[in-house]
Amino acid sequence: MQYQAKHKHSLGRRCEGVASFTANAFVYESKEHPVRLSRANVVRNDGPGLKARGGKDWHFEFSGKDDKEVRSLFEDWYSRRARGRR
């Protein structure tokens, strides 16, 4: 499933794009800076986003969803990773 999304930059800026979750990656497509985070490059869920290896935080807004709903989407995706390790 794809979501119209905004990446939350520091200092309040936002860039627009499309976000999606695949079995092995979170993908954000935008003109400013596309992002593809494989499960191996994600350290943990971080609110409405993810913390990547190296310390970079990626936070998003999804159209029609509040922060709690976005957080749940990231948590669901990330928890599938944890369950897959068992």
Summary of the structure (lengths in Angstrom):
residues: 86
radius of gyration: 12.1
end to end distance: 25.8
largest distance: 39.6
contacts: 227
relative contact order: 0.19
helix: 29%
strand: 44%
